[in-house]
Amino acid sequence: MISRWTLLLIPLMTSCLRSTLGAKNNRNNYVNISDIGELSKHHAVSLSLSDILPQHHKTYDKNRAPKLLGQPTVVYFHVTVLSIDSINEESMTYVADIFLAQSWRDPRLRLPENMSEEYRILDVDWLHNIWRPDCFFKNAKKVTFHEMSIPNHYLWLYHDKTLLYMSKLTLVLSCAMKFESYPHDTQVCSMMIESCKYG
């Protein structure tokens, strides 16, 4: 059971790979055969879901939260607000574009063989087959996933079996506005995240 939900800033890391194969010694910058062999060593083998699930798949229950030594599962959140607009006093709503990051450890999973990188990017559809936090926005009237030009959500697996899921969302959120002091009023609008099962 999840006993706490924590709002925490998670540093998201990006890596930039540079290849200078043959650039110094070859005037035309062509890659020779030995360079191709060297390059292929660093290419990761494609993964399937069975590569990260326990070898005995029936022992993995996606409906049970992962527990390490019986401790509660801790889920970290990081919300980056990209913009706030379309504030509507009549309907008492506002629109926010956000990046939502969720991070948790699942020690039941396996690391892919020969995983030398700091993390591997996984197929987001695998979230249907592994445990994930069941958070929702309590005061949301509407939630839209961004899908231009591809679905804007990503899943990373790190060496300590931490999973990081990021998605870009547009939220229409309710806000109980008070206008007694208008036009000198100050409105405080919240973004409330809760768990369905463990709220």
Phi, psi and chi 1 to 4 in degrees:
 res  aa     phi    psi   chi1   chi2   chi3   chi4
   1 MET       -  139.8 -179.2  168.0  133.1      -
   2 ILE   -85.5  119.3  -60.3  178.1      -      -
   3 SER   -95.8  -15.7   64.0      -      -      -
   4 ARG  -152.0  146.8   55.3 -177.9  171.2  148.7
   5 TRP  -117.2  127.5  -64.2   86.2      -      -
   6 THR  -117.8  133.4  -51.5      -      -      -
   7 LEU   -91.9  117.9 -178.1   64.9      -      -
   8 LEU  -144.7  142.6 -177.8   73.3      -      -
   9 LEU   -78.7  125.2  -64.3  179.1      -      -
  10 ILE  -108.4  118.7  -58.8  172.1      -      -
  11 PRO   -67.9  121.1   22.9  -29.7      -      -
  12 LEU   -94.8  130.5  -59.6  176.1      -      -
  13 MET  -107.1  137.9  -58.8 -176.4   66.4      -
  14 THR  -119.5  148.1   58.5      -      -      -
  15 SER  -121.5  143.6   63.0      -      -      -
  16 CYS  -119.6  119.7 -179.6      -      -      -
  17 LEU   -98.6  130.3  -59.2  176.8      -      -
  18 ARG  -116.6  137.9  -64.6 -179.0 -179.2  176.4
  19 SER  -120.4  125.8  176.1      -      -      -
  20 THR  -118.6   30.7   56.9      -      -      -
  21 LEU   -60.4  119.6  -62.7  175.6      -      -
  22 GLY    71.6    4.6      -      -      -      -
  23 ALA   -71.1  -34.2      -      -      -      -
  24 LYS   -80.7  -37.6  -68.2 -178.2 -179.2  177.4
  25 ASN   -97.8  -11.4  -61.2  -34.6      -      -
  26 ASN  -115.5  117.1 -168.2  -29.2      -      -
  27 ARG   -60.4  -33.8 -134.5  177.6  -72.8  175.3
  28 ASN   -92.9    1.7  -63.4  -38.3      -      -
  29 ASN    59.6   30.9  -69.6  -26.6      -      -
  30 TYR   -82.4  147.9  -70.9  119.5      -      -
  31 VAL   -92.7  127.4  179.1      -      -      -
  32 ASN   -86.7  176.4   61.1   37.6      -      -
  33 ILE   -61.8  -41.1  -62.0  -60.1      -      -
  34 SER   -64.7  -33.9   61.8      -      -      -
  35 ASP   -66.0  -37.4  -69.0  -26.8      -      -
  36 ILE   -64.1  -41.1  -67.2  173.5      -      -
  37 GLY   -63.1  -40.8      -      -      -      -
  38 GLU   -66.2  -39.3 -172.3   64.9   27.1      -
  39 LEU   -65.9  -38.2 -173.7   60.6      -      -
  40 SER   -66.7  -25.4   65.4      -      -      -
  41 LYS   -64.8  -30.3  -67.8  178.8 -176.8  177.4
  42 HIS   -91.2   -7.1  -60.2  -71.3      -      -
  43 HIS   -80.5  131.5  -81.5 -143.8      -      -
  44 ALA   -77.1  143.8      -      -      -      -
  45 VAL   -74.2  142.0  179.1      -      -      -
  46 SER   -63.4  147.9   61.9      -      -      -
  47 LEU  -108.5  156.9  -64.6  178.7      -      -
  48 SER  -123.8  165.6   64.8      -      -      -
  49 LEU   -57.7  -35.9  177.8   62.2      -      -
  50 SER   -65.6  -17.1   60.0      -      -      -
  51 ASP   -72.9  -19.6  -68.9  -35.9      -      -
  52 ILE  -113.4  -18.1   64.8  167.5      -      -
  53 LEU   -74.8  156.4  -71.5  178.3      -      -
  54 PRO   -56.0  153.5  -22.3   31.9      -      -
  55 GLN   -59.0  -36.6  -71.2 -176.5  -20.8      -
  56 HIS   -96.3   91.9  -57.6  -70.0      -      -
  57 HIS   -58.8  -28.8  -65.9  176.2      -      -
  58 LYS   -69.2  -15.8  -68.6 -176.2  178.8  179.4
  59 THR   -80.9   -9.3   63.3      -      -      -
  60 TYR   -98.0  122.1 -174.0   87.5      -      -
  61 ASP  -112.9  109.7 -174.3   -6.4      -      -
  62 LYS   -69.5  -12.5   67.8  176.3 -177.2  178.4
  63 ASN   -91.9   -3.1  -63.0  -49.3      -      -
  64 ARG  -108.8  131.1  -65.7  177.5   65.2   90.0
  65 ALA   -66.4  142.1      -      -      -      -
  66 PRO   -70.6  133.1   24.2  -31.2      -      -
  67 LYS  -125.6  132.0  -66.4 -175.5  178.5 -178.5
  68 LEU  -102.4  114.1 -173.3   61.1      -      -
  69 LEU    56.0   36.1  -58.1  175.9      -      -
  70 GLY    76.5    4.4      -      -      -      -
  71 GLN   -80.5  154.8  -64.3  -61.4  -49.4      -
  72 PRO   -62.1  151.3  -18.4   29.4      -      -
  73 THR   -79.1  125.9  -57.1      -      -      -
  74 VAL  -100.6  127.1  178.7      -      -      -
  75 VAL  -114.7  128.2  178.2      -      -      -
  76 TYR  -103.5  141.4  -63.0   95.6      -      -
  77 PHE  -120.1  146.8  -73.2   92.7      -      -
  78 HIS  -138.2  119.1  172.9 -153.6      -      -
  79 VAL  -112.0  121.0  176.2      -      -      -
  80 THR  -106.5  115.7  -58.9      -      -      -
  81 VAL   -86.1  116.5  178.6      -      -      -
  82 LEU   -84.2  -38.2  -56.8  173.2      -      -
  83 SER  -161.8  152.4   67.6      -      -      -
  84 ILE  -127.6  122.9  -65.6  178.3      -      -
  85 ASP  -152.0 -175.5   50.9   23.5      -      -
  86 SER    51.6   50.1  -58.4      -      -      -
  87 ILE   -74.6  122.0  -61.1  170.7      -      -
  88 ASN  -118.1  105.9 -170.2  -37.2      -      -
  89 GLU   -68.5  -30.5  -65.2   86.9   -6.4      -
  90 GLU   -68.3  -47.7 -173.4  176.8  -12.5      -
  91 SER   -90.2   -4.0   62.8      -      -      -
  92 MET    53.9   54.1  -68.0 -165.5  179.9      -
  93 THR  -136.3  162.7   59.9      -      -      -
  94 TYR  -144.9  159.7   69.4  100.0      -      -
  95 VAL  -111.9  134.8  176.9      -      -      -
  96 ALA  -132.7  134.4      -      -      -      -
  97 ASP   -97.5  127.6  -72.5  -39.1      -      -
  98 ILE  -137.5  159.3   68.3  166.2      -      -
  99 PHE  -103.8  126.3  -87.4  117.3      -      -
 100 LEU  -111.0  120.9  172.4   64.6      -      -
 101 ALA  -113.3  133.5      -      -      -      -
 102 GLN  -124.7  136.1  -54.0  169.0   63.8      -
 103 SER  -135.1  135.3  178.8      -      -      -
 104 TRP  -156.6  159.0   68.0   95.7      -      -
 105 ARG  -103.6  138.4  -77.1 -171.3   67.4 -162.3
 106 ASP  -129.4   90.6 -167.3  -20.3      -      -
 107 PRO   -66.1  -10.4   22.5  -31.1      -      -
 108 ARG   -74.2  -21.9  -59.1  171.2  -63.8  177.9
 109 LEU   -74.7  160.1  -63.0  178.2      -      -
 110 ARG  -104.8  151.2  -69.1 -172.7  -61.3  151.0
 111 LEU   -83.4  144.6  -67.8  177.3      -      -
 112 PRO   -59.8  149.5  -21.4   31.5      -      -
 113 GLU   -62.0  142.6  -70.4 -174.8   12.8      -
 114 ASN    55.2   37.9  -56.0  -40.0      -      -
 115 MET   -79.3  103.4  178.8  173.0  164.6      -
 116 SER  -101.8  -17.6   56.7      -      -      -
 117 GLU   -75.3  163.7  -53.6   91.7  -20.0      -
 118 GLU   -66.3  -31.5 -176.2 -179.9   -4.3      -
 119 TYR  -152.8  162.0   61.0   85.9      -      -
 120 ARG  -121.2  139.9  -76.8  -65.5  -58.1  -93.9
 121 ILE   -85.5  128.5  -63.1  176.2      -      -
 122 LEU  -106.6  164.6  -55.2 -179.2      -      -
 123 ASP   -70.4  124.4 -170.9  -28.5      -      -
 124 VAL   -61.7  -29.1  175.9      -      -      -
 125 ASP   -62.2  -19.5  -71.2  -21.7      -      -
 126 TRP   -66.3  -16.4  -65.0   -2.6      -      -
 127 LEU   -60.7  -20.3  -75.5  172.2      -      -
 128 HIS   -73.0  -16.9  -62.1  -62.8      -      -
 129 ASN  -114.3    0.6  -59.0   99.1      -      -
 130 ILE  -128.0  164.2   61.0  177.4      -      -
 131 TRP   -69.3  142.5 -174.8   88.0      -      -
 132 ARG  -146.1  154.4   63.1 -179.3  -67.7 -174.4
 133 PRO   -61.8  144.0  -20.0   30.6      -      -
 134 ASP  -104.9   48.8   59.4  -13.6      -      -
 135 CYS   -76.7  155.3   71.5      -      -      -
 136 PHE  -149.2  161.5   71.1  100.6      -      -
 137 PHE   -91.6  111.0  -67.8   88.5      -      -
 138 LYS   -62.5  -36.6 -174.9  177.3 -179.4 -179.5
 139 ASN  -103.5   25.2   60.2  -35.1      -      -
 140 ALA   -87.9  133.4      -      -      -      -
 141 LYS   -89.9  -29.8  -61.1  -73.8 -171.5 -178.6
 142 LYS  -157.5  140.5 -176.4  178.5  179.1 -177.4
 143 VAL  -128.6  128.6  178.5      -      -      -
 144 THR  -122.8  126.8  -55.7      -      -      -
 145 PHE   -82.0  139.9  -79.6   86.5      -      -
 146 HIS   -82.6  129.5  -74.0 -117.5      -      -
 147 GLU  -129.4   20.7  -63.2 -171.1  -12.1      -
 148 MET  -111.2  129.0  -68.5  -66.5  -68.0      -
 149 SER   -88.7   -7.6   56.9      -      -      -
 150 ILE  -133.1  160.9   60.6  170.7      -      -
 151 PRO   -54.7  127.8  -27.0   35.4      -      -
 152 ASN   -89.7   64.2  -66.7  176.4      -      -
 153 HIS  -147.1  146.8   54.6  165.3      -      -
 154 TYR  -142.1  152.5  -53.0   93.6      -      -
 155 LEU  -132.4  125.9 -179.9   64.8      -      -
 156 TRP  -115.6  146.1  -73.3  -93.1      -      -
 157 LEU  -120.4  124.9  172.5   65.1      -      -
 158 TYR  -102.7  169.5  -70.9   82.9      -      -
 159 HIS   -61.6  -30.0  -89.1  -80.1      -      -
 160 ASP   -88.2   15.9   62.6   -8.9      -      -
 161 LYS    66.8   28.2  -60.9 -177.6 -178.9  178.0
 162 THR   -84.6  134.4  -68.4      -      -      -
 163 LEU  -105.9  135.9  -69.4  156.8      -      -
 164 LEU  -124.4  119.5  173.7   62.0      -      -
 165 TYR  -115.9  125.5  174.5   55.4      -      -
 166 MET  -122.1  140.0  -88.8 -165.4   72.1      -
 167 SER  -146.2  150.0   55.5      -      -      -
 168 LYS  -102.5  128.4 -173.7  179.8 -179.9 -175.5
 169 LEU  -131.8  152.3  -51.6  170.3      -      -
 170 THR  -114.8  124.6  -65.1      -      -      -
 171 LEU  -114.2  137.0  -49.0  172.5      -      -
 172 VAL  -104.4  110.1  179.4      -      -      -
 173 LEU  -112.9  142.0  -61.8  159.9      -      -
 174 SER   -82.6  149.3   62.3      -      -      -
 175 CYS  -146.5  117.3  177.2      -      -      -
 176 ALA   -74.7   93.2      -      -      -      -
 177 MET   -85.6  145.5  -57.7  179.1 -170.8      -
 178 LYS  -121.4  127.8  -60.2  177.2 -178.6  178.9
 179 PHE  -115.5   19.2  -57.9  105.6      -      -
 180 GLU   -60.1  -33.5  -68.2   87.3  -12.7      -
 181 SER   -98.5   10.9  -56.5      -      -      -
 182 TYR   -56.5  135.7 -177.7   84.7      -      -
 183 PRO   -94.6   17.6   34.8  -34.3      -      -
 184 HIS  -106.3   27.8  -55.0  -69.5      -      -
 185 ASP   -83.2  155.8   55.7  -44.9      -      -
 186 THR  -126.6  125.2  -60.7      -      -      -
 187 GLN  -102.3  136.9  -54.7  -62.2  -23.6      -
 188 VAL  -113.8  114.2  177.6      -      -      -
 189 CYS  -113.4  134.3  -66.4      -      -      -
 190 SER  -106.7  160.6  -58.3      -      -      -
 191 MET  -124.1  103.0 -176.1 -177.0  -64.3      -
 192 MET  -101.0  120.0  -65.5  179.9  -78.8      -
 193 ILE  -110.6  128.8  -56.0  175.2      -      -
 194 GLU  -136.0  170.4  -71.3 -167.3    3.3      -
 195 SER  -101.2  138.3  165.0      -      -      -
 196 CYS   -65.6  -49.4  -69.5      -      -      -
 197 LYS   -84.2  -35.7  -66.6  179.7 -176.1  175.7
 198 TYR  -112.2   14.7  -50.2  104.3      -      -
 199 GLY   -51.6      -      -      -      -      -
